Amino acid sequence: MRLSQRDKAIIRDINRFRVMDRDSIAELHFAGLKRPVNSANSVLKRLVTNGHIRRSTKFGAPYLYLSKETSLREDSAKIGHYLAILDVYKDILRHGILDVFQVEPKYGSKGNVEPDMFCIFRKHGITGRTPFFIEVQNTLYSQKVMTQKLKRYEELYRSGLIAQEPWQPTDRPPIFPIVLIISGQRYAIDDSYPFRVIQAQSFTQFMQSLKPAKPKEEQRPKPKTASQLKYSGGIKINLGVK
């Protein structure tokens, strides 16, 4: 049976996230229908029967659906982490548009930075685009582990590799993405990094934090270091929030 455009979109998403829950698939691909869950169940059953995706019943109903392109086990401990990434993705879409979204992109050789997500976000009604590296901390990291992780981002920054990415603007100096850490735990992170590091419990909370506060007495900005001048937008947040 020929795959519909929606079938292909569902398979692409499952391949991208490695695993998706039934309700998220219904939300993302069947929201306009009268009975999105029933429609999702019918389509997913057919895609499993025809061998396009896998189904996991290890966690009970509603079932989980896994990519056939990965070796992720049906009871893998990483399933919770991938579902958390999926939840962040859905949260981001509530606030704007994703021009680019990648799960666990790799930069350089093994042992280098591997963010949970890279995305380029555009707020509804705003033309400006903001790149993010997003870390989703489902489990608690020690302060030492988080410091080491940020050190790898700093090495990536100084390597100049991101300045060569195809999404970089052509009419101005390159931009280094904001590093957004989504976690229930708050880490002791100073402002010594040559890029912006932000902590929030969710993307929604991050967006709410951008709402204008009461005017404060004007302060003289700190002078930029040579390394900070390497990227024009890496230490700014400009999502067009008014």
Protein Blocks (a to p, Z undefined) as FASTA:
>chain_A
ZZdfklmmmmmmmmmnopacfklmmmmmmmmpmblmlmmmmmmmmmmmnopaccdfklop
adddddfkbccdfkbfklmmmmmmmmmmmmmmmnmccfbdcehiaehjehiacdfbdcdd
ddehiabdcdddddddfbacdfklmmmmmmmmmmmmmnommmmpmkbcfkbccddddddd
ddfbdcdddfkbcbdcdddfbfklmmmmmpccddddddddddddfklmmpmklmcccehp
ZZ
